[in-house]
Amino acid sequence: MQEMTELVLSRQFTAPRSAVWAAFVEPEIIAQWWGPQGWTVQDGSVILEPKVGGRHELTMEQRDNPEAQVPLKAVVTVFDEHICLASADGPHEMTLDLVIHTKVDFKEFAGQTHVTLTQTPLPYEVIDTSTKAWNSAFAKLETLLSEYF
């Protein structure tokens, strides 16, 4: 059996919490930043039903090789507007046949938003890759938000 752990990342965004929240729940905004550098979100693939039990889906594709695709087919488990968004994805091949729980907490202070992302369970072997992917995606989000704030 693989050893499991949890991924926890924090990031400060120079934007109000309502804007950062929108970037995680509005399909047209999600499509602009989700995924690491070199990956895009397939046109029309983003679905986020804003309620517990709703779908949270999208398909990422590698910019240089659109055949390389990574689906997200999650179910929303927490939808606490402007405070917390959580979902469960899997089990399927892309989640290593696990149910991966992703939780994003949002806190605002002095016009900035502190985001904490937690994913669990993850095998130790994927922590480095997952950390780099999320940090890359958050850099894309930071660039997007900087255009407005």
C-alpha positions, 0 to 999 in steps of 0.5 A: 500500500502506498504511503499517503500524505496531504498537500497544503499550499497558501498564497496571498493575492492582491485582490479582494476576496470576492474577486478571488472567489469568483476566479474559483467559481465562475466558469469563464474565469476558471478557464483563464487560469486553471492548470499549470503553465503549458496547459489550458482548459478545453473550451466549454468544458468548465462546469461548476454547479454552486451547491453541495452535490453540484458538479465541478468539472473541466478538462485541461489539455497540454498546449503543445499536445492537445491529445494530452488531457487531464479531466476533473470530474469532481462533486462539490462537498462544501460551498460556503460563499466567499469562505470555502469551496471543497470537492471530491474527485474520483476514483478514476485513473487520473486520481490513481483510483483514489477519491481526492478531496480538495479544499480551498479556504479564503480569508481577506485582510486589508484588501488582500486575500489569503488562500489555503488549498488542501488536497488529500490523500495524495501519495508521497510520490506525487507531492512535488509534481502537484505542488509545482502544478498548483504553484504554477496555476496560482501564478497564472491566477495572480497574473490574471488578477493583477490586470484588474487590481 
